[in-house]
């Protein structure tokens, strides 16, 4: 794959030493080349920063910052990204090895009328959960309207604007709604492109007090629609 445009992959992490290396490898082993992997250490206090810094790969760009959340870390990665296209992955998730290649081919076929490429996400269970084979076989596969399957040109991403850093959860819902209000079109591929890891650190995410922000984000989206329709 010579003379293809650079793709910038942005991976924010915070205290992710258990799963981080697997996520990094799933990016570095992509069938598409060239890429750069921008890893943003969001003030980790464990060994995850050292794990990344020990890797000898010139494609890795390491950034360290004070803890301020995933939205701010993704924005920091976008600032330094040199690629024509950008994509995101979380520190506990994995990519299919052909993710970027399939998405690049799709956005090329779509031409100027296609701005965002998404795909399917399949749940995987961390070994520490000790779930049965029956439960594993029932793992959900769903349309990945999330950062881990988003593929977009950097110019189009910036046309929408950065992630709103006041949202600690649901920041992508807010960004996606703004993207649609700007008229960005999308294609959702039928392929499983990413694997969402279920583990003890995120299994209770829907019962945390942060879940209140989901309602606030949805209200902001509705308010935006009302303002748009009244103009």
C-alpha positions, 0 to 999 in steps of 0.5 A: 500500500504505497502512496496512501494517505497517513491515518492518525490513530488516537488512543487516550488512557488512564491507569490501563496497564492490564489491557493497554498493550493489547489495544496498542498491538491491535493498532500497530498490526493493522493491514493498512499503512501508513499510520501514526499512533498517538497515545495520550496518557491522561495522568496515569498513576500506574505502570501504563505510561511506562508500558507504552514508552518501552515500545520501540516503534517509530509510529508511536507518539507519546503525550503525557498530560494532567488528568482531565478525562477522555474528551480532553485527551482525544482533543489533545491527540487531534491537535498533533495529528498529522494524518489526513484521516483520524480514528480513535480507540480506547485503551481496553478495546481491540480492533479487527486487523483490517479495520482501517483498510476497510474504512479507507476503501469505503470512504474512497468509494463514497467520494465527497458525499461520505464523511463518516464511516462506522462499523459493527462492534462485538462484546468480549468478556475479560477473563477476570469476569469468569463468565460461562461459555453460554454467556460468551456465545451470547455476546452482543454485536451492535452498530458502533456509533462510538469513537472506536469505530469512527473513521473521518477526515481530520478536516471534517472532524474539525468542521464539527469541532472538538469533543465537549470537555465538560462531558465526562461520559456521553461526549461522543453522543454530543459530538455525533449530534453536532456532526449530523446537524452540520450535515455530515453523512455516514456509512455503516459497514456490516463488518465487525471492526472493533471489540468492546471489552467488558471488565470490572472497570466498566461493567457498572458504568450505567449505574454510576452517578455520571450517568446523569450526564447522558440526560444532560447531553440528550437535552442539549441535543434536543435544544439544538434541534429546536433552535435549528428548526425555529431559524 
